Amino acid sequence: MAEMTRRDLLAAPFVLSSAARSRPNVVLFMTDDHGAWAMGCYGCAEMHTPNLDRLAASGALFTRAYAATPVCSPSRITYMTGLMPSHHGVQDYLLPRDSFGPQSRRFLQGLLTFTELLAKAGYTLGMCGKWHMGNDEIPQAGFTYWVTVPGGGGTYRDPVFVVQGQSKKIRGFKTDIVTDYALEFLDRRRAGPFFLMIPYYAPHTPYHYQPEIYRAPYATSRFSCFPRDPVHPWQRPELRQHHGNEESMRSYCALVTAVDYNVGRVLRRLEELGLREDTVVIFTADQGWNAGHHGLWGKGNGSIPFNMYEESVRVPLIWSHPGRIPEGLVIREMVSNYDFFPTILEYLGVGAPPDPRRLGRSYASLLAGHKPKWNNRLYFEYAYVRAVRTENLKYVERTPEWPSELYDLEADPRESRNVIADAAYRKILDELRRELAGVFQRIGAPPLAEWRRTTSQNLNLYPSP
């Protein structure tokens, strides 16, 4: 039998089956620039996140979840496709002319997304929030309900949204407004299951405005979760102002708390509508964030050269589904956002054609509380940087104009000492170099030195050393 292509799969006639009708609903929350460290359930007691802490207690909390790329646009496309940047074609965040307007294009065009497969399987799809994957104003990838502010950031006060194709300036706070439309989607739900994606812009900069209700919990905070390390010599100059700046710390915390409050609004509406038992709720982020960690403010592009520090790539990940995912489950296996594609499809019982370019593996059995054999090895890619992380080591390889790094995470969890020149690590370094090159070769990616030919986007922040 011939293998079914993406086009064949999506063009095939569809009838909503009883199996499709019985599939659970999905609500996927995604924050931006949100390190896993910045939540109460991950150990930051002064971070006011009661709704997220309860959500974690009601289901599964992943302690070592990662994004394959420490910047937004490529990371989001990896979530959607299961592909690494060298295959999906976006190696950095999209500049405004790539994101929206007459020069923009749909960077997902020609790629198979899990959302298209859900739409084909009978799901009604809604998207409220940050897209930043090209043609931001236009519904795509199976979504029929579409509310966004085009681009990657912008003001939090009185923003201009595109609501089902119409531009509207809306008075209020952006995070609250995103949730208002998410609730509207829930209230308008149709027969059959739904998938609602709520990608918040927070806690991404700017830090110019947060309603007082979200700032109030931090009026007397000492911000003990924010390191005061000396400024890293690689720090990007435009972010240097935030070091030791308690107003920046308060703003970041307030933006996280605003997300938490709005997650609570959605959860309450699900309960009011009698949908909570039939809905898997997932909370994660597109990548992490350093807020003084390693002497940096920012994510992977918070430094020049770009970095792969733990706080840049480690993200929160919570799955909650009453009656199906055990309460209080703590999952310590290492997972990546490239694992999300196979996991969500297996969890929902939706098939996908195989693609040898995908690195991911489903962690659905972990969500059931099982303990399968699991290899704790992850791979990362961001423009001229690739990396492999094992249980105790991280090798970060850059193109020759920049230094590479090796960290012994057991002896040095803060990644403060680069041991790449240490003779004691020479053998394992050679092994990791071969492994990293071999994995990208196996999935058909070009060598790291040829990374520029993997993308046609407009690029920024590429100075010479």
C-alpha positions as CSV (number, residue, x, y, z in Angstrom):
1,M,0.0,0.0,0.0
2,A,1.4,3.4,-0.9
3,E,2.3,5.8,1.9
4,M,-0.3,8.5,2.4
5,T,1.2,12.0,1.8
6,R,0.3,15.1,3.8
7,R,-1.8,16.4,0.9
8,D,-3.7,13.1,0.6
9,L,-4.3,13.0,4.3
10,L,-5.8,16.4,4.5
11,A,-7.8,16.1,1.4
12,A,-9.5,12.8,2.3
13,P,-13.2,13.0,3.0
14,F,-14.1,13.3,6.6
15,V,-17.1,12.2,8.7
16,L,-17.3,12.8,12.4
17,S,-17.2,9.3,14.0
18,S,-18.3,8.3,17.4
19,A,-14.6,7.9,18.3
20,A,-14.0,11.5,17.3
21,R,-16.9,12.7,19.3
22,S,-15.6,11.0,22.4
23,R,-12.1,12.4,22.2
24,P,-11.2,14.9,24.9
25,N,-11.1,18.7,24.4
26,V,-7.8,20.5,24.7
27,V,-6.8,23.8,26.1
28,L,-3.2,24.7,25.5
29,F,-1.7,27.7,27.3
30,M,1.6,29.0,26.2
31,T,3.6,31.8,27.7
32,D,6.5,33.7,26.1
33,D,9.9,34.3,27.7
34,H,8.9,32.3,30.8
35,G,11.5,30.3,32.6
36,A,10.3,27.3,34.6
37,W,11.9,28.8,37.7
38,A,9.3,31.6,37.7
39,M,6.4,29.7,39.2
40,G,5.5,28.7,42.7
41,C,5.2,25.0,41.8
42,Y,8.8,25.1,40.5
43,G,10.2,26.4,43.7
44,C,9.9,30.2,43.6
45,A,7.7,30.7,46.7
46,E,7.4,34.4,46.3
47,M,6.0,34.1,42.7
48,H,2.2,34.4,43.1
49,T,0.9,31.6,40.8
50,P,-1.9,29.9,42.8
51,N,-4.0,28.8,39.8
52,L,-1.0,27.2,38.1
53,D,0.2,25.6,41.3
54,R,-3.2,24.0,41.7
55,L,-3.2,22.9,38.1
56,A,0.1,21.2,38.6
57,A,-1.1,19.5,41.8
58,S,-4.2,18.2,39.8
59,G,-2.1,16.5,37.2
60,A,1.5,16.0,35.9
61,L,4.4,18.4,36.6
62,F,7.5,18.0,34.4
63,T,10.6,19.0,36.1
64,R,12.9,18.8,33.1
65,A,11.0,20.0,30.0
66,Y,12.9,22.0,27.4
67,A,12.5,24.0,24.2
68,A,14.7,22.9,21.4
69,T,15.4,26.5,20.5
70,P,15.6,29.4,23.0
71,V,13.7,32.0,21.0
72,C,10.0,32.3,20.1
73,S,9.2,31.8,16.3
74,P,11.3,28.7,15.7
75,S,10.3,27.2,19.0
76,R,6.6,27.6,18.2
77,I,7.0,26.0,14.8
78,T,8.8,23.1,16.4
79,Y,5.7,22.6,18.7
80,M,3.5,22.7,15.7
81,T,5.4,20.4,13.4
82,G,7.8,18.3,15.5
83,L,10.7,19.5,13.2
84,M,13.9,21.2,14.1
85,P,14.7,24.7,12.7
86,S,17.0,23.3,10.0
87,H,13.9,21.5,8.6
88,H,11.1,23.9,9.3
89,G,13.1,26.8,8.0
90,V,12.8,29.4,10.8
91,Q,16.1,29.8,12.7
92,D,15.3,33.0,14.6
93,Y,12.4,35.2,15.7
94,L,10.5,36.6,12.7
95,L,11.0,40.3,12.1
96,P,7.8,42.4,11.6
97,R,8.0,42.3,7.8
98,D,8.1,38.5,7.9
99,S,5.4,38.3,10.6
100,F,2.6,40.3,9.0
101,G,1.8,42.7,6.2
102,P,2.3,42.6,2.4
103,Q,5.8,41.0,2.6
104,S,4.9,38.3,5.1
105,R,4.4,34.7,4.2
106,R,3.1,31.6,5.9
107,F,6.2,29.9,7.2
108,L,4.1,26.8,8.1
109,Q,3.1,26.4,4.4
110,G,4.0,22.9,3.2
111,L,4.6,21.6,6.7
112,L,2.3,19.2,8.4
113,T,1.0,20.6,11.7
114,F,-0.7,18.6,14.5
115,T,-3.5,21.1,14.5
116,E,-4.3,20.3,10.8
117,L,-4.6,16.7,11.8
118,L,-6.9,17.6,14.7
119,A,-9.1,19.6,12.4
120,K,-9.2,16.6,10.0
121,A,-10.2,14.4,13.0
122,G,-13.2,16.6,13.8
123,Y,-11.8,19.2,16.2
124,T,-12.9,22.8,16.1
125,L,-9.8,24.9,16.6
126,G,-9.5,28.4,18.2
127,M,-6.4,30.5,18.5
128,C,-6.4,33.6,20.9
129,G,-3.0,35.3,21.4
130,K,0.5,35.4,19.9
131,W,1.1,33.5,16.6
132,H,4.4,34.9,15.3
133,M,4.8,32.2,12.6
134,G,4.0,34.3,9.5
135,N,0.8,35.8,8.0
136,D,-0.2,36.4,11.6
137,E,-3.5,38.1,10.7
138,I,-4.8,35.2,8.7
139,P,-6.3,31.9,10.1
140,Q,-4.3,28.9,9.2
141,A,-3.2,25.4,10.2
142,G,-6.8,24.2,10.7
143,F,-7.9,27.1,13.0
144,T,-11.3,28.7,12.3
145,Y,-11.5,31.1,15.3
146,W,-8.6,33.6,15.2
147,V,-7.8,36.5,17.5
148,T,-4.3,38.0,17.6
149,V,-2.0,41.0,17.8
150,P,0.3,40.5,14.8
151,G,4.0,40.3,15.5
152,G,6.0,39.2,18.5
153,G,5.3,41.9,21.1
154,G,4.1,45.4,21.5
155,T,2.2,47.3,24.0
156,Y,0.2,45.7,26.8
157,R,-2.1,48.8,27.2
158,D,-5.0,49.3,24.7
159,P,-3.5,47.0,21.9
160,V,-4.8,46.6,18.4
161,F,-6.1,43.1,17.8
162,V,-7.1,41.4,14.6
163,V,-10.4,39.7,15.5
164,Q,-11.6,37.3,12.8
165,G,-10.0,39.5,10.1
166,Q,-11.0,42.9,11.6
167,S,-8.6,45.3,13.2
168,K,-9.8,46.6,16.6
169,K,-8.2,48.8,19.1
170,I,-9.4,47.4,22.5
171,R,-9.1,49.3,25.8
172,G,-7.6,47.3,28.5
173,F,-4.7,45.0,29.4
174,K,-3.5,42.6,26.6
175,T,-3.4,39.4,28.7
176,D,-7.0,40.0,30.0
177,I,-8.2,40.7,26.5
178,V,-6.7,37.5,25.1
179,T,-8.6,35.6,27.8
180,D,-11.9,37.5,27.0
181,Y,-11.8,36.1,23.5
182,A,-10.8,32.6,24.7
183,L,-13.9,32.6,26.9
184,E,-16.0,33.7,23.9
185,F,-14.7,30.7,22.0
186,L,-15.7,28.4,24.8
187,D,-19.1,29.9,25.0
188,R,-19.6,29.5,21.2
189,R,-18.4,25.9,21.1
190,R,-19.9,23.5,18.5
191,A,-20.7,19.8,18.6
192,G,-17.6,17.6,18.8
193,P,-14.3,18.2,20.5
194,F,-12.4,21.5,20.5
195,F,-8.8,22.5,20.6
196,L,-8.2,26.0,22.1
197,M,-4.7,27.5,21.9
198,I,-4.1,30.5,24.2
199,P,-0.5,31.7,23.6
200,Y,-0.1,34.7,25.9
201,Y,2.4,37.5,25.1
202,A,3.4,37.7,28.7
203,P,5.8,37.9,30.4
204,H,7.7,39.1,27.3
205,T,8.9,42.7,27.4
206,P,8.0,45.6,27.4
207,Y,7.6,46.1,31.1
208,H,5.9,49.5,30.8
209,Y,2.4,48.5,32.1
210,Q,0.7,46.0,34.4
211,P,-2.5,46.6,36.2
212,E,-2.0,47.3,39.9
213,I,-4.0,44.1,40.9
214,Y,-1.1,42.0,39.4
215,R,1.6,44.2,40.9
216,A,0.2,44.2,44.4
217,P,1.5,40.8,45.5
218,Y,5.1,42.1,45.0
219,A,4.9,45.4,46.9
220,T,7.3,44.2,49.6
221,S,9.0,41.4,47.7
222,R,12.7,40.9,48.1
223,F,12.8,39.1,44.7
224,S,14.9,36.3,46.0
225,C,14.4,34.2,42.9
226,F,16.3,36.7,40.8
227,P,20.1,36.2,41.0
228,R,22.4,39.2,41.3
229,D,25.3,37.7,39.5
230,P,27.8,40.1,37.9
231,V,26.8,41.1,34.4
232,H,28.0,38.5,31.8
233,P,30.5,39.9,29.2
234,W,28.2,38.5,26.5
235,Q,25.1,40.4,27.7
236,R,23.3,42.2,24.9
237,P,23.6,45.9,25.7
238,E,20.0,46.9,25.3
239,L,19.0,44.4,28.1
240,R,21.7,45.5,30.5
241,Q,19.4,48.0,32.2
242,H,17.4,45.3,33.9
243,H,20.3,43.9,36.0
244,G,19.6,44.6,39.7
245,N,16.6,46.7,38.7
246,E,13.8,45.8,41.1
247,E,11.2,47.5,38.9
248,S,12.1,45.1,36.1
249,M,11.8,42.2,38.5
250,R,8.4,43.5,39.8
251,S,7.1,43.9,36.2
252,Y,8.2,40.4,35.2
253,C,6.5,38.9,38.3
254,A,3.3,40.9,37.7
255,L,3.1,39.7,34.1
256,V,3.4,36.1,35.3
257,T,0.8,36.7,37.9
258,A,-1.5,38.2,35.3
259,V,-1.2,35.0,33.2
260,D,-1.9,32.9,36.4
261,Y,-5.1,34.9,37.1
262,N,-6.3,34.5,33.5
263,V,-5.6,30.7,33.5
264,G,-7.9,30.6,36.5
265,R,-10.6,32.4,34.5
266,V,-10.4,29.8,31.8
267,L,-10.5,26.9,34.3
268,R,-13.5,28.3,36.0
269,R,-15.4,28.7,32.7
270,L,-14.6,25.1,31.8
271,E,-16.1,24.1,35.2
272,E,-19.2,26.3,34.8
273,L,-19.8,24.8,31.3
274,G,-19.4,21.2,32.6
275,L,-16.4,20.7,30.4
276,R,-13.5,20.2,32.8
277,E,-13.7,16.5,33.1
278,D,-13.7,16.2,29.3
279,T,-10.7,18.6,28.8
280,V,-7.0,18.1,29.0
281,V,-5.4,21.3,30.0
282,I,-1.7,21.9,29.1
283,F,0.5,24.8,30.3
284,T,3.9,25.5,28.8
285,A,6.1,28.2,27.4
286,D,7.9,28.8,24.0
287,Q,11.3,29.1,25.7
288,G,12.8,30.1,29.0
289,W,14.3,33.3,30.4
290,N,17.3,34.5,32.4
291,A,16.5,37.2,34.9
292,G,20.0,37.6,36.3
293,H,20.8,33.9,35.9
294,H,24.4,33.6,34.5
295,G,24.6,37.4,34.7
296,L,22.2,37.7,31.8
297,W,18.7,39.2,31.2
298,G,17.2,37.6,28.2
299,K,16.8,34.2,26.5
300,G,19.1,32.5,23.9
301,N,19.6,35.8,22.1
302,G,20.1,37.7,25.4
303,S,23.8,37.2,24.7
304,I,26.1,37.6,21.8
305,P,27.0,34.8,20.9
306,F,23.7,33.1,21.4
307,N,23.5,30.8,24.5
308,M,22.0,27.5,25.4
309,Y,22.0,28.0,29.2
310,E,19.5,25.9,31.2
311,E,17.3,28.9,32.1
312,S,17.1,29.8,28.4
313,V,15.8,26.4,27.3
314,R,14.0,24.9,30.4
315,V,10.3,25.6,30.3
316,P,7.3,24.9,32.6
317,L,5.2,22.0,31.5
318,I,2.0,20.8,33.2
319,W,-0.7,18.4,31.9
320,S,-4.0,18.1,33.8
321,H,-6.9,15.8,32.9
322,P,-9.1,14.7,35.8
323,G,-9.6,10.9,35.9
324,R,-7.0,10.2,33.3
325,I,-3.7,11.8,34.4
326,P,-2.9,10.9,38.0
327,E,-3.0,13.8,40.5
328,G,0.3,15.0,41.9
329,L,2.4,13.1,39.2
330,V,6.0,14.4,39.0
331,I,7.8,13.5,35.8
332,R,11.5,13.8,36.0
333,E,12.4,12.4,32.5
334,M,13.8,15.0,30.1
335,V,11.4,16.0,27.3
336,S,11.6,18.5,24.5
337,N,9.0,20.6,22.6
338,Y,9.8,18.4,19.6
339,D,8.2,15.6,21.6
340,F,4.9,17.5,21.8
341,F,3.8,16.6,18.3
342,P,3.8,12.9,18.7
343,T,2.5,13.1,22.3
344,I,-0.6,15.2,21.7
345,L,-1.6,13.0,18.8
346,E,-1.1,9.8,20.7
347,Y,-2.9,11.2,23.7
348,L,-5.9,12.1,21.5
349,G,-5.8,9.0,19.4
350,V,-5.1,10.8,16.1
351,G,-2.7,9.3,13.6
352,A,0.1,11.0,11.6
353,P,2.2,9.9,8.7
354,P,5.8,9.1,9.7
355,D,8.5,11.6,8.9
356,P,12.2,10.6,9.4
357,R,13.1,14.2,10.0
358,R,11.2,14.3,13.3
359,L,13.4,13.7,16.4
360,G,10.5,13.4,18.9
361,R,9.1,10.6,20.9
362,S,5.7,10.4,22.6
363,Y,5.7,10.8,26.4
364,A,2.0,9.8,26.6
365,S,2.9,6.7,28.7
366,L,4.7,9.0,31.3
367,L,1.4,10.9,31.6
368,A,-0.3,7.6,32.5
369,G,2.1,7.1,35.4
370,H,4.1,4.4,33.6
371,K,7.9,4.1,33.7
372,P,9.1,3.2,30.2
373,K,12.7,2.9,29.3
374,W,13.7,6.5,28.6
375,N,16.9,7.9,27.2
376,N,17.6,11.3,28.9
377,R,19.2,12.9,25.9
378,L,18.1,16.1,24.1
379,Y,19.2,18.1,21.1
380,F,19.0,21.8,20.5
381,E,19.5,24.2,17.5
382,Y,19.5,28.0,17.1
383,A,21.1,29.5,14.0
384,Y,24.9,29.0,14.4
385,V,24.5,27.0,17.6
386,R,23.7,23.3,18.2
387,A,23.8,21.4,21.5
388,V,23.3,18.0,23.1
389,R,22.3,17.6,26.7
390,T,22.8,14.3,28.5
391,E,21.9,13.5,32.1
392,N,25.0,15.3,33.4
393,L,26.7,17.0,30.5
394,K,25.9,19.7,28.0
395,Y,28.0,20.3,24.9
396,V,27.3,23.5,23.0
397,E,28.8,23.8,19.5
398,R,29.0,27.0,17.6
399,T,30.4,27.8,14.1
400,P,34.2,28.5,14.2
401,E,34.0,32.2,14.7
402,W,32.5,31.7,18.2
403,P,33.7,29.6,21.1
404,S,32.1,26.2,21.9
405,E,31.3,25.0,25.5
406,L,31.2,21.9,27.6
407,Y,29.6,21.9,31.0
408,D,29.6,19.2,33.7
409,L,26.1,19.7,35.1
410,E,26.6,17.4,38.0
411,A,29.7,19.2,39.3
412,D,28.6,22.6,38.0
413,P,24.8,22.9,37.7
414,R,25.1,26.7,37.2
415,E,27.1,26.3,34.1
416,S,29.8,28.6,35.4
417,R,32.9,26.7,34.2
418,N,33.5,25.8,30.6
419,V,35.6,22.6,30.7
420,I,36.0,22.1,26.9
421,A,39.8,22.5,27.2
422,D,40.1,20.2,30.2
423,A,42.0,17.1,29.3
424,A,39.9,15.0,31.7
425,Y,36.9,15.6,29.5
426,R,38.6,15.0,26.1
427,K,37.2,11.5,25.5
428,I,33.6,12.4,26.3
429,L,33.9,15.6,24.4
430,D,34.9,13.7,21.2
431,E,32.0,11.3,21.8
432,L,29.5,14.2,22.2
433,R,30.8,15.9,19.1
434,R,30.3,12.8,17.0
435,E,26.9,12.2,18.5
436,L,25.7,15.7,17.8
437,A,26.9,15.6,14.2
438,G,25.4,12.1,13.7
439,V,22.0,13.0,15.0
440,F,21.6,16.0,12.7
441,Q,23.0,13.9,9.8
442,R,20.5,11.2,10.6
443,I,17.5,13.5,10.3
444,G,18.9,14.9,7.0
445,A,20.0,18.4,8.3
446,P,23.0,20.1,6.7
447,P,26.2,20.6,8.7
448,L,26.1,23.4,11.2
449,A,28.4,25.6,9.1
450,E,25.7,25.6,6.4
451,W,22.9,26.8,8.7
452,R,22.1,29.9,6.7
453,R,20.9,27.9,3.7
454,T,18.2,26.4,5.9
455,T,16.1,29.6,6.1
456,S,14.9,32.4,3.8
457,Q,13.7,34.7,6.6
458,N,15.2,38.1,7.3
459,L,17.7,37.8,10.0
460,N,18.9,40.1,12.8
461,L,21.6,40.2,15.5
462,Y,24.4,38.5,13.7
463,P,27.5,40.6,14.5
464,S,31.0,39.3,13.9
465,P,33.1,38.4,16.9
